[in-house]
Amino acid sequence: MTQNSAQGASAPMIDIRQISKWYGDFQVLTDCSTQIARGEVVVVCGPSGSGKSTLIKCVNALEPFQKGDVVVDGTSIADPKTNLPKLRARVGMVFQHFELFPHLTVTDNLTLAQIKVLGRSKAEAREKGLLYLDRVGLSMHKEKFPGQLSGGQQQRVAIARALAMDPIAMLFDEPTSALDPEMVGEVLDVMVKLAEEGMTMMVVTHEMGFARKVSHRVVFMDAGRVVEDCPTPQFFSTSEQRSERAAHFLAKILQH
């Protein structure tokens, strides 16, 4: 990481630079740019189909993009020499639908990637995995299978699995949208603690209470473009600086 060390600690952890993406003839992202500093929590919000999930998946190259670049801790995703699997191992990703292996116990779900990707011993991976399982409050469920857990518990296991890889940043793609309402809080509580501990986080969510309480900045997207990128208090203010589209979105979502 010589480039990053040369840039110094002030360099952003995630630097999204004018990225554009097409699905065939349809342009899903247009010249999207933003930066996430070390230890910063940025919420990405906007209406359905605005490109939020696509943008966050570009950060760890789960979605390829055709123009621009994303630089993560000094490493360029667009550089053909970049080892993308190695980069993905350093950037934790939590999805909408948990993505746990149903045939493996919770403990095995926590250890598999550590062993296969990081080369840790089974004992070391188990110790690390159970440490993070305890941190999300689920130690008592370590020998269960995912199907024996609630949706909220499965998502907390998914977060523990990502943290066990010692990520430099965490990406969350609508982590609560598939959950029953009473389970949302338990997942958000874990994310709040992560933010308080200084984890760099990029979160796609409609949970505006979480955004207002925890995020440093809000990126608002519409039709594949970044419409607003501003400090959280400014986004939630009644400022005339805010775009009409964002004001309309907030008015609708804050009614519920």
Stockholm file with secondary structure:
# STOCKHOLM 1.0

chainA/1-256         MTQNSAQGASAPMIDIRQISKWYGDFQVLTDCSTQIARGEVVVVCGPSGSGKSTLIKCVNALEPFQKGDVVVDGTSIADPKTNLPKLRARVGMVFQHFELFPHLTVTDNLTLAQIKVLGRSKAEAREKGLLYLDRVGLSMHKEKFPGQLSGGQQQRVAIARALAMDPIAMLFDEPTSALDPEMVGEVLDVMVKLAEEGMTMMVVTHEMGFARKVSHRVVFMDAGRVVEDCPTPQFFSTSEQRSERAAHFLAKILQH
#=GR chainA/1-256 SS CHHHHHHCTTSCSEEEEEEEEEETTEEEEEEEEEEECTTCEEEEECSTTSSHHHHHHHHTTSSCCSEEEEEETTEESSCTTSCHHHHHHHEEEECTTCCCCTTSCHHHHHHHHHHHHHCCCHHHHHHHHHHHHHHTTCGGGTTSCGGGSCHHHHHHHHHHHHHTTCCSEEEEESTTTTSCHHHHHHHHHHHHHHHHTTCCEEEECSCHHHHHHHCSEEEEEETTEEEEEEEHHHHTSCCTTSCHHHHHHHHHHTTC
#=GC SS_cons         CHHHHHHCTTSCSEEEEEEEEEETTEEEEEEEEEEECTTCEEEEECSTTSSHHHHHHHHTTSSCCSEEEEEETTEESSCTTSCHHHHHHHEEEECTTCCCCTTSCHHHHHHHHHHHHHCCCHHHHHHHHHHHHHHTTCGGGTTSCGGGSCHHHHHHHHHHHHHTTCCSEEEEESTTTTSCHHHHHHHHHHHHHHHHTTCCEEEECSCHHHHHHHCSEEEEEETTEEEEEEEHHHHTSCCTTSCHHHHHHHHHHTTC
//
